[in-house]
Amino acid sequence: MKLENKKVAIIGFGLTGRAVVDFLLKKKVNIAVFDEKSSRVFENIRGLKEKGVRFYFGPFNFEKIAEAELIVMSPGVSSFRFPEFKKLEQFNREVVSEIELAFRFLKGKLICVTGTNGKSTTATLVHNLFSTAGRKSFLLGNIGVPFVSQVENIRRDEYAVVEVSCFQLEHAKSFKPDYVILTNISADHLDRYPSMKSYVETRKNIFKNITSEDKIILNFDDPLTRRYFPALPCKRPEVLRGLPDGQLYWFSRSSEVHRGVFVRGNNFMFRDKEEIIFFKSSELPLIGLHMVENALAACLVPILEGIEIGLIQKGLKSFQGLKHRIEFVTHFAGVDFINDSKATNVDAVLKAVMSLNSTSQRIVIIMGGKDKGGDFSLLKPVLTDKVKLVVLIGEAASKICTQLNGAVRIKKARSMQEAVRISFEEAKPQGIVLLSPGCASFDMFNSFEHRGELFKEEVLRLKKDMTEGEVWT
């Protein structure tokens, strides 16, 4: 892709937008950055101005944006909120996402992990499996390192493992992975998308350039994945009608799929032209059945890339999971504390509760935050069966309380400290306190990481107070 002397507009100047600026500065282009926030929010832009980068802060000036030949969208800016960006394409302006821009400069193989939940764990595990086997890979994308920041460092014999969010797929044009892992589909981001159909259609953009040379890996246990898969857009329709050349693979923990990986007893199995045992599920150092699904999905890529089974086993055994995803914090006074702050939608809460090996009503959950349009009534059966109390925080507390409607006892807290204290008192003795919010974090916290770290701080402060004999009232 030739960029020299082109006029390029970058929409949004967060982590992704800054990485795009740094990338384009090496391409001798004319750069203009647009962000709705005030200039006071941003630091250290003087140096970029001295390099010729122009900044426009405040409400988007679409006349000025239209002067650009190429418009690069940050994932935080929604084309549903600003339909003007789609209209610009009618006037011969190319609007692309950051991952689309990066893809056009990629020389190595592209492995993409997308889906509603489990993306980060699955992508990190794929990366870990390649690294353990001595294959050079780069872990990029929605996990925190923009694809464009590293794309020119990736050689032809190396791998880009990219976690891809639906936001990043809104302007993906020629983007074409060599491998696509779709972990699952459930309702999410309905505060951004006008409907579930719109959300799913955006997610499906990752498949639209797939050919018979590429490999698709899908979750056989996920009903919405199986429901939507026949309608996936694709350049080669025969790829979606049974894949006679063997490019569609499934992963399942409950069924023996005809091609892919599955669980039989205590064994992880791979089946294609032949069947092999490649791992003991009891040796997986991760909590929860959904983590088994993530591990199965991740294993398929290195298997298909010809990595030795022994090296895959080594990579699985060494993987300790990610922070804020069913993360064990500590145990004291008979209570386990689990941090699942990354559970930002209803389905993630459901999987978190189901993953915990507990007897009836031993769990106290801390939920709430900024609503993303989820239907919390879907939790009622499992909460009634397994949960003693739900402690609510944040903006969505009233909505959650209404939708749970008597299925479980509920208390409200004004802060994370108060939520932890209430939960501990209710969980004693021999219980579990689970932070699994089911909501975004931005009403009370900077990020889900901030929320999870604060939860851990409050838990450890409580433990210290209890150990030193401080009495709480």
C-alpha positions as a Python dict, from the first residue, in 0.01 Angstrom:
ca = {
    (1, 'M'): (0, 0, 0),
    (2, 'K'): (147, 333, -108),
    (3, 'L'): (89, 611, 143),
    (4, 'E'): (355, 868, 63),
    (5, 'N'): (218, 1222, 40),
    (6, 'K'): (-140, 1109, 109),
    (7, 'K'): (-366, 1308, 337),
    (8, 'V'): (-467, 1083, 628),
    (9, 'A'): (-718, 1158, 904),
    (10, 'I'): (-692, 962, 1229),
    (11, 'I'): (-1016, 953, 1424),
    (12, 'G'): (-954, 916, 1798),
    (13, 'F'): (-625, 970, 1981),
    (14, 'G'): (-622, 699, 2243),
    (15, 'L'): (-379, 406, 2250),
    (16, 'T'): (-472, 297, 1898),
    (17, 'G'): (-476, 645, 1746),
    (18, 'R'): (-133, 726, 1888),
    (19, 'A'): (8, 401, 1746),
    (20, 'V'): (-134, 488, 1403),
    (21, 'V'): (30, 833, 1419),
    (22, 'D'): (367, 679, 1507),
    (23, 'F'): (331, 430, 1220),
    (24, 'L'): (231, 691, 962),
    (25, 'L'): (506, 934, 1058),
    (26, 'K'): (749, 685, 902),
    (27, 'K'): (548, 686, 577),
    (28, 'K'): (583, 1056, 490),
    (29, 'V'): (211, 1131, 491),
    (30, 'N'): (14, 1439, 587),
    (31, 'I'): (-149, 1355, 921),
    (32, 'A'): (-448, 1517, 1087),
    (33, 'V'): (-582, 1385, 1419),
    (34, 'F'): (-942, 1437, 1532),
    (35, 'D'): (-1069, 1366, 1883),
    (36, 'E'): (-1387, 1474, 2060),
    (37, 'K'): (-1206, 1535, 2386),
    (38, 'S'): (-1051, 1865, 2486),
    (39, 'S'): (-683, 1922, 2409),
    (40, 'R'): (-624, 1952, 2784),
    (41, 'V'): (-675, 1577, 2817),
    (42, 'F'): (-370, 1497, 2605),
    (43, 'E'): (-8, 1534, 2706),
    (44, 'N'): (311, 1544, 2503),
    (45, 'I'): (159, 1639, 2168),
    (46, 'R'): (395, 1933, 2113),
    (47, 'G'): (658, 1703, 1969),
    (48, 'L'): (408, 1559, 1722),
    (49, 'K'): (302, 1908, 1616),
    (50, 'E'): (665, 1989, 1549),
    (51, 'K'): (672, 1688, 1316),
    (52, 'G'): (381, 1829, 1121),
    (53, 'V'): (87, 1646, 1280),
    (54, 'R'): (-224, 1866, 1297),
    (55, 'F'): (-476, 1825, 1581),
    (56, 'Y'): (-847, 1909, 1587),
    (57, 'F'): (-1016, 1866, 1926),
    (58, 'G'): (-1383, 1891, 2016),
    (59, 'P'): (-1688, 1800, 1801),
    (60, 'F'): (-1585, 1630, 1475),
    (61, 'N'): (-1545, 1869, 1181),
    (62, 'F'): (-1657, 1645, 895),
    (63, 'E'): (-1576, 1903, 628),
    (64, 'K'): (-1217, 1904, 749),
    (65, 'I'): (-1212, 1523, 781),
    (66, 'A'): (-1340, 1494, 421),
    (67, 'E'): (-1021, 1662, 299),
    (68, 'A'): (-836, 1336, 376),
    (69, 'E'): (-799, 1058, 120),
    (70, 'L'): (-767, 790, 389),
    (71, 'I'): (-951, 792, 722),
    (72, 'V'): (-832, 555, 997),
    (73, 'M'): (-1087, 486, 1270),
    (74, 'S'): (-999, 411, 1631),
    (75, 'P'): (-1217, 134, 1779),
    (76, 'G'): (-1362, 368, 2041),
    (77, 'V'): (-1539, 577, 1774),
    (78, 'S'): (-1863, 418, 1657),
    (79, 'S'): (-1982, 450, 1299),
    (80, 'F'): (-2332, 380, 1432),
    (81, 'R'): (-2313, 694, 1642),
    (82, 'F'): (-2153, 887, 1356),
    (83, 'P'): (-2305, 765, 1025),
    (84, 'E'): (-2122, 1052, 855),
    (85, 'F'): (-1813, 831, 832),
    (86, 'K'): (-1996, 579, 613),
    (87, 'K'): (-2128, 863, 397),
    (88, 'L'): (-1772, 979, 333),
    (89, 'E'): (-1707, 654, 147),
    (90, 'Q'): (-1964, 763, -111),
    (91, 'F'): (-1731, 1052, -195),
    (92, 'N'): (-1430, 836, -273),
    (93, 'R'): (-1286, 855, 79),
    (94, 'E'): (-1149, 529, 213),
    (95, 'V'): (-1248, 462, 576),
    (96, 'V'): (-1056, 178, 745),
    (97, 'S'): (-990, 39, 1090),
    (98, 'E'): (-644, 20, 1244),
    (99, 'I'): (-630, -357, 1193),
    (100, 'E'): (-715, -311, 825),
    (101, 'L'): (-429, -62, 787),
    (102, 'A'): (-188, -297, 964),
    (103, 'F'): (-298, -599, 760),
    (104, 'R'): (-197, -427, 438),
    (105, 'F'): (165, -426, 561),
    (106, 'L'): (175, -776, 714),
    (107, 'K'): (423, -1031, 576),
    (108, 'G'): (376, -1313, 830),
    (109, 'K'): (82, -1540, 909),
    (110, 'L'): (-225, -1390, 1073),
    (111, 'I'): (-410, -1575, 1352),
    (112, 'C'): (-719, -1391, 1474),
    (113, 'V'): (-926, -1462, 1782),
    (114, 'T'): (-1268, -1302, 1804),
    (115, 'G'): (-1594, -1365, 1988),
    (116, 'T'): (-1789, -1226, 2282),
    (117, 'N'): (-1596, -1388, 2566),
    (118, 'G'): (-1266, -1575, 2604),
    (119, 'K'): (-1073, -1383, 2337),
    (120, 'S'): (-784, -1263, 2551),
    (121, 'T'): (-723, -1597, 2722),
    (122, 'T'): (-742, -1789, 2394),
    (123, 'A'): (-517, -1548, 2205),
    (124, 'T'): (-261, -1541, 2488),
    (125, 'L'): (-260, -1920, 2504),
    (126, 'V'): (-206, -1950, 2127),
    (127, 'H'): (88, -1710, 2164),
    (128, 'N'): (220, -1908, 2463),
    (129, 'L'): (199, -2236, 2271),
    (130, 'F'): (396, -2094, 1978),
    (131, 'S'): (654, -1934, 2206),
    (132, 'T'): (702, -2257, 2402),
    (133, 'A'): (761, -2437, 2072),
    (134, 'G'): (1024, -2184, 1965),
    (135, 'R'): (805, -2021, 1699),
    (136, 'K'): (822, -1640, 1698),
    (137, 'S'): (481, -1480, 1746),
    (138, 'F'): (350, -1136, 1839),
    (139, 'L'): (49, -1097, 2071),
    (140, 'L'): (-141, -794, 1946),
    (141, 'G'): (-475, -622, 1903),
    (142, 'N'): (-755, -568, 2150),
    (143, 'I'): (-543, -721, 2426),
    (144, 'G'): (-352, -392, 2456),
    (145, 'V'): (-81, -370, 2188),
    (146, 'P'): (-208, -218, 1861),
    (147, 'F'): (-147, -440, 1559),
    (148, 'V'): (-2, -149, 1362),
    (149, 'S'): (266, -86, 1626),
    (150, 'Q'): (444, -414, 1551),
    (151, 'V'): (333, -520, 1202),
    (152, 'E'): (655, -421, 1027),
    (153, 'N'): (861, -625, 1275),
    (154, 'I'): (688, -950, 1175),
    (155, 'R'): (880, -1161, 924),
    (156, 'R'): (730, -1404, 674),
    (157, 'D'): (801, -1708, 891),
    (158, 'E'): (651, -1547, 1204),
    (159, 'Y'): (299, -1513, 1340),
    (160, 'A'): (72, -1226, 1438),
    (161, 'V'): (-173, -1348, 1702),
    (162, 'V'): (-436, -1074, 1709),
    (163, 'E'): (-729, -1043, 1947),
    (164, 'V'): (-1002, -875, 1742),
    (165, 'S'): (-1302, -695, 1889),
    (166, 'C'): (-1621, -623, 1697),
    (167, 'F'): (-1536, -252, 1715),
    (168, 'Q'): (-1220, -318, 1513),
    (169, 'L'): (-1419, -504, 1247),
    (170, 'E'): (-1652, -216, 1162),
    (171, 'H'): (-1419, -91, 889),
    (172, 'A'): (-1228, -405, 792),
    (173, 'K'): (-1223, -420, 411),
    (174, 'S'): (-955, -656, 276),
    (175, 'F'): (-865, -798, 620),
    (176, 'K'): (-811, -1174, 582),
    (177, 'P'): (-670, -1399, 856),
    (178, 'D'): (-502, -1731, 786),
    (179, 'Y'): (-680, -1865, 1096),
    (180, 'V'): (-998, -1740, 1258),
    (181, 'I'): (-1101, -1863, 1603),
    (182, 'L'): (-1455, -1763, 1700),
    (183, 'T'): (-1481, -1838, 2072),
    (184, 'N'): (-1858, -1782, 2113),
    (185, 'I'): (-2139, -1534, 2050),
    (186, 'S'): (-2372, -1385, 2310),
    (187, 'A'): (-2544, -1051, 2365),
    (188, 'D'): (-2293, -773, 2426),
    (189, 'H'): (-2227, -408, 2337),
    (190, 'L'): (-2595, -340, 2285),
    (191, 'D'): (-2524, 9, 2413),
    (192, 'R'): (-2326, 60, 2088),
    (193, 'Y'): (-2516, -154, 1837),
    (194, 'P'): (-2885, -98, 1761),
    (195, 'S'): (-2967, -470, 1775),
    (196, 'M'): (-2824, -815, 1835),
    (197, 'K'): (-2839, -873, 1459),
    (198, 'S'): (-2627, -564, 1397),
    (199, 'Y'): (-2373, -681, 1656),
    (200, 'V'): (-2348, -1026, 1499),
    (201, 'E'): (-2324, -891, 1143),
    (202, 'T'): (-2033, -673, 1250),
    (203, 'R'): (-1860, -967, 1416),
    (204, 'K'): (-1904, -1172, 1097),
    (205, 'N'): (-1698, -924, 896),
    (206, 'I'): (-1391, -1123, 994),
    (207, 'F'): (-1504, -1403, 761),
    (208, 'K'): (-1592, -1206, 449),
    (209, 'N'): (-1256, -1250, 271),
    (210, 'I'): (-1193, -1609, 380),
    (211, 'T'): (-1086, -1849, 105),
    (212, 'S'): (-1037, -2226, 97),
    (213, 'E'): (-672, -2175, 194),
    (214, 'D'): (-770, -2035, 534),
    (215, 'K'): (-889, -2218, 844),
    (216, 'I'): (-1200, -2145, 1049),
    (217, 'I'): (-1225, -2272, 1408),
    (218, 'L'): (-1569, -2264, 1571),
    (219, 'N'): (-1729, -2356, 1904),
    (220, 'F'): (-1958, -2656, 1850),
    (221, 'D'): (-2109, -2612, 2199),
    (222, 'D'): (-2223, -2254, 2140),
    (223, 'P'): (-2579, -2245, 1998),
    (224, 'L'): (-2551, -1893, 1855),
    (225, 'T'): (-2228, -1977, 1674),
    (226, 'R'): (-2394, -2277, 1509),
    (227, 'R'): (-2705, -2071, 1434),
    (228, 'Y'): (-2524, -1784, 1263),
    (229, 'F'): (-2244, -1974, 1091),
    (230, 'P'): (-2438, -2082, 776),
    (231, 'A'): (-2502, -1716, 695),
    (232, 'L'): (-2140, -1601, 726),
    (233, 'P'): (-2027, -1388, 433),
    (234, 'C'): (-1741, -1542, 239),
    (235, 'K'): (-1568, -1501, -97),
    (236, 'R'): (-1583, -1875, -151),
    (237, 'P'): (-1936, -1998, -62),
    (238, 'E'): (-1826, -2360, -88),
    (239, 'V'): (-1607, -2296, 215),
    (240, 'L'): (-1929, -2274, 415),
    (241, 'R'): (-2101, -2579, 265),
    (242, 'G'): (-1910, -2860, 430),
    (243, 'L'): (-1556, -2762, 336),
    (244, 'P'): (-1455, -3067, 132),
    (245, 'D'): (-1095, -2947, 151),
    (246, 'G'): (-1104, -2964, 530),
    (247, 'Q'): (-1072, -2600, 632),
    (248, 'L'): (-1353, -2589, 893),
    (249, 'Y'): (-1265, -2720, 1239),
    (250, 'W'): (-1469, -2739, 1558),
    (251, 'F'): (-1383, -2749, 1926),
    (252, 'S'): (-1613, -2900, 2187),
    (253, 'R'): (-1601, -3014, 2548),
    (254, 'S'): (-1938, -3198, 2523),
    (255, 'S'): (-1950, -3362, 2178),
    (256, 'E'): (-1713, -3568, 1964),
    (257, 'V'): (-1685, -3347, 1657),
    (258, 'H'): (-1608, -3497, 1316),
    (259, 'R'): (-1312, -3264, 1259),
    (260, 'G'): (-1135, -3071, 1532),
    (261, 'V'): (-1068, -3112, 1904),
    (262, 'F'): (-1290, -3243, 2182),
    (263, 'V'): (-1288, -3402, 2527),
    (264, 'R'): (-1331, -3774, 2580),
    (265, 'G'): (-1320, -3866, 2946),
    (266, 'N'): (-1000, -3708, 3079),
    (267, 'N'): (-843, -3673, 2735),
    (268, 'F'): (-813, -3388, 2487),
    (269, 'M'): (-860, -3549, 2144),
    (270, 'F'): (-774, -3427, 1794),
    (271, 'R'): (-961, -3578, 1501),
    (272, 'D'): (-905, -3521, 1132),
    (273, 'K'): (-786, -3798, 902),
    (274, 'E'): (-684, -3983, 1218),
    (275, 'E'): (-751, -3950, 1591),
    (276, 'I'): (-492, -3875, 1858),
    (277, 'I'): (-484, -3807, 2232),
    (278, 'F'): (-276, -3497, 2297),
    (279, 'F'): (-343, -3387, 2658),
    (280, 'K'): (-497, -3481, 2993),
    (281, 'S'): (-768, -3230, 3085),
    (282, 'S'): (-694, -3282, 3456),
    (283, 'E'): (-348, -3128, 3397),
    (284, 'L'): (-489, -2797, 3271),
    (285, 'P'): (-398, -2527, 3529),
    (286, 'L'): (-713, -2318, 3467),
    (287, 'I'): (-1044, -2290, 3652),
    (288, 'G'): (-1375, -2353, 3477),
    (289, 'L'): (-1534, -2538, 3188),
    (290, 'H'): (-1516, -2227, 2971),
    (291, 'M'): (-1139, -2232, 3020),
    (292, 'V'): (-1138, -2586, 2880),
    (293, 'E'): (-1313, -2445, 2572),
    (294, 'N'): (-1049, -2171, 2541),
    (295, 'A'): (-769, -2426, 2568),
    (296, 'L'): (-923, -2655, 2307),
    (297, 'A'): (-962, -2368, 2062),
    (298, 'A'): (-606, -2248, 2116),
    (299, 'C'): (-456, -2593, 2064),
    (300, 'L'): (-596, -2637, 1716),
    (301, 'V'): (-373, -2373, 1557),
    (302, 'P'): (-35, -2517, 1666),
    (303, 'I'): (-158, -2869, 1585),
    (304, 'L'): (-249, -2760, 1233),
    (305, 'E'): (82, -2575, 1205),
    (306, 'G'): (265, -2901, 1275),
    (307, 'I'): (401, -2827, 1623),
    (308, 'E'): (500, -3139, 1817),
    (309, 'I'): (243, -3268, 2065),
    (310, 'G'): (499, -3272, 2346),
    (311, 'L'): (562, -2899, 2301),
    (312, 'I'): (188, -2828, 2301),
    (313, 'Q'): (156, -3022, 2627),
    (314, 'K'): (441, -2820, 2777),
    (315, 'G'): (277, -2493, 2673),
    (316, 'L'): (-60, -2592, 2821),
    (317, 'K'): (89, -2699, 3153),
    (318, 'S'): (288, -2376, 3188),
    (319, 'F'): (-4, -2139, 3118),
    (320, 'Q'): (-136, -1974, 3435),
    (321, 'G'): (-416, -1767, 3282),
    (322, 'L'): (-470, -1392, 3283),
    (323, 'K'): (-547, -1144, 3556),
    (324, 'H'): (-911, -1052, 3619),
    (325, 'R'): (-1043, -1374, 3460),
    (326, 'I'): (-1152, -1619, 3732),
    (327, 'E'): (-838, -1510, 3917),
    (328, 'F'): (-795, -1657, 4263),
    (329, 'V'): (-705, -1376, 4503),
    (330, 'T'): (-679, -1532, 4848),
    (331, 'H'): (-849, -1749, 5110),
    (332, 'F'): (-912, -1658, 5471),
    (333, 'A'): (-1174, -1714, 5741),
    (334, 'G'): (-1317, -1995, 5530),
    (335, 'V'): (-1387, -1774, 5230),
    (336, 'D'): (-1234, -1784, 4879),
    (337, 'F'): (-1211, -1456, 4689),
    (338, 'I'): (-1224, -1468, 4307),
    (339, 'N'): (-1160, -1172, 4076),
    (340, 'D'): (-1348, -1195, 3745),
    (341, 'S'): (-1359, -823, 3666),
    (342, 'K'): (-1327, -896, 3293),
    (343, 'A'): (-1681, -1042, 3303),
    (344, 'T'): (-1845, -741, 3140),
    (345, 'N'): (-2159, -909, 3005),
    (346, 'V'): (-2431, -1145, 3122),
    (347, 'D'): (-2295, -1457, 2954),
    (348, 'A'): (-1956, -1408, 3120),
    (349, 'V'): (-2123, -1394, 3464),
    (350, 'L'): (-2315, -1712, 3387),
    (351, 'K'): (-1996, -1895, 3289),
    (352, 'A'): (-1811, -1765, 3594),
    (353, 'V'): (-2077, -1892, 3836),
    (354, 'M'): (-2101, -2227, 3658),
    (355, 'S'): (-1722, -2265, 3665),
    (356, 'L'): (-1700, -2258, 4043),
    (357, 'N'): (-1711, -2595, 4212),
    (358, 'S'): (-1948, -2505, 4493),
    (359, 'T'): (-2241, -2658, 4671),
    (360, 'S'): (-2580, -2488, 4665),
    (361, 'Q'): (-2585, -2118, 4758),
    (362, 'R'): (-2227, -2076, 4876),
    (363, 'I'): (-2147, -1792, 4635),
    (364, 'V'): (-2182, -1419, 4694),
    (365, 'I'): (-2146, -1215, 4373),
    (366, 'I'): (-2052, -850, 4336),
    (367, 'M'): (-2222, -722, 4020),
    (368, 'G'): (-2296, -391, 3852),
    (369, 'G'): (-2134, -105, 3670),
    (370, 'K'): (-2214, 71, 3344),
    (371, 'D'): (-2490, -112, 3160),
    (372, 'K'): (-2416, -246, 2810),
    (373, 'G'): (-2773, -343, 2730),
    (374, 'G'): (-2762, -692, 2880),
    (375, 'D'): (-3063, -897, 2993),
    (376, 'F'): (-2985, -993, 3353),
    (377, 'S'): (-3305, -1197, 3387),
    (378, 'L'): (-3119, -1474, 3200),
    (379, 'L'): (-2918, -1528, 3520),
    (380, 'K'): (-3219, -1605, 3739),
    (381, 'P'): (-3211, -1989, 3724),
    (382, 'V'): (-2842, -2024, 3805),
    (383, 'L'): (-2848, -1753, 4073),
    (384, 'T'): (-3144, -1918, 4244),
    (385, 'D'): (-2960, -2250, 4244),
    (386, 'K'): (-2605, -2150, 4338),
    (387, 'V'): (-2592, -1796, 4480),
    (388, 'K'): (-2666, -1680, 4834),
    (389, 'L'): (-2653, -1304, 4771),
    (390, 'V'): (-2589, -1051, 4495),
    (391, 'V'): (-2421, -726, 4603),
    (392, 'L'): (-2484, -447, 4351),
    (393, 'I'): (-2268, -145, 4272),
    (394, 'G'): (-2272, 122, 4004),
    (395, 'E'): (-2516, 275, 3757),
    (396, 'A'): (-2683, -51, 3655),
    (397, 'A'): (-2775, -154, 4011),
    (398, 'S'): (-3142, -59, 3982),
    (399, 'K'): (-3185, -229, 3645),
    (400, 'I'): (-3021, -550, 3767),
    (401, 'C'): (-3233, -548, 4083),
    (402, 'T'): (-3551, -516, 3876),
    (403, 'Q'): (-3458, -785, 3626),
    (404, 'L'): (-3353, -1039, 3890),
    (405, 'N'): (-3691, -981, 4055),
    (406, 'G'): (-3685, -1204, 4362),
    (407, 'A'): (-3465, -1480, 4220),
    (408, 'V'): (-3197, -1413, 4484),
    (409, 'R'): (-3134, -1188, 4783),
    (410, 'I'): (-2987, -849, 4688),
    (411, 'K'): (-2801, -577, 4874),
    (412, 'K'): (-2656, -254, 4738),
    (413, 'A'): (-2317, -101, 4814),
    (414, 'R'): (-2184, 249, 4751),
    (415, 'S'): (-1821, 150, 4697),
    (416, 'M'): (-1600, -150, 4630),
    (417, 'Q'): (-1485, -144, 4992),
    (418, 'E'): (-1842, -168, 5118),
    (419, 'A'): (-1923, -439, 4862),
    (420, 'V'): (-1629, -652, 4976),
    (421, 'R'): (-1721, -615, 5344),
    (422, 'I'): (-2088, -706, 5288),
    (423, 'S'): (-1990, -1002, 5070),
    (424, 'F'): (-1743, -1138, 5323),
    (425, 'E'): (-1991, -1129, 5608),
    (426, 'E'): (-2251, -1309, 5398),
    (427, 'A'): (-2009, -1571, 5259),
    (428, 'K'): (-1882, -1692, 5598),
    (429, 'P'): (-1824, -1971, 5670),
    (430, 'Q'): (-1696, -2183, 5379),
    (431, 'G'): (-1818, -1959, 5097),
    (432, 'I'): (-1699, -1780, 4787),
    (433, 'V'): (-1692, -1408, 4709),
    (434, 'L'): (-1692, -1357, 4333),
    (435, 'L'): (-1646, -1023, 4159),
    (436, 'S'): (-1822, -1080, 3825),
    (437, 'P'): (-1984, -749, 3733),
    (438, 'G'): (-2164, -825, 3407),
    (439, 'C'): (-2116, -457, 3314),
    (440, 'A'): (-1857, -216, 3186),
    (441, 'S'): (-1643, -40, 3447),
    (442, 'F'): (-1646, 321, 3335),
    (443, 'D'): (-1905, 454, 3579),
    (444, 'M'): (-1682, 408, 3886),
    (445, 'F'): (-1343, 293, 3751),
    (446, 'N'): (-1094, 370, 3474),
    (447, 'S'): (-1108, 18, 3328),
    (448, 'F'): (-1193, -341, 3416),
    (449, 'E'): (-829, -377, 3525),
    (450, 'H'): (-865, -85, 3766),
    (451, 'R'): (-1185, -237, 3903),
    (452, 'G'): (-1020, -576, 3953),
    (453, 'E'): (-711, -432, 4118),
    (454, 'L'): (-924, -227, 4357),
    (455, 'F'): (-1123, -539, 4446),
    (456, 'K'): (-799, -723, 4524),
    (457, 'E'): (-671, -431, 4731),
    (458, 'E'): (-990, -424, 4938),
    (459, 'V'): (-982, -801, 4988),
    (460, 'L'): (-619, -797, 5103),
    (461, 'R'): (-688, -499, 5331),
    (462, 'L'): (-974, -695, 5484),
    (463, 'K'): (-750, -997, 5531),
    (464, 'K'): (-485, -782, 5701),
    (465, 'D'): (-742, -624, 5930),
    (466, 'M'): (-882, -964, 6025),
    (467, 'T'): (-535, -1105, 6087),
    (468, 'E'): (-443, -811, 6310),
    (469, 'G'): (-768, -843, 6501),
    (470, 'E'): (-942, -524, 6391),
    (471, 'V'): (-1316, -548, 6448),
    (472, 'W'): (-1548, -422, 6174),
    (473, 'T'): (-1881, -270, 6246),
}
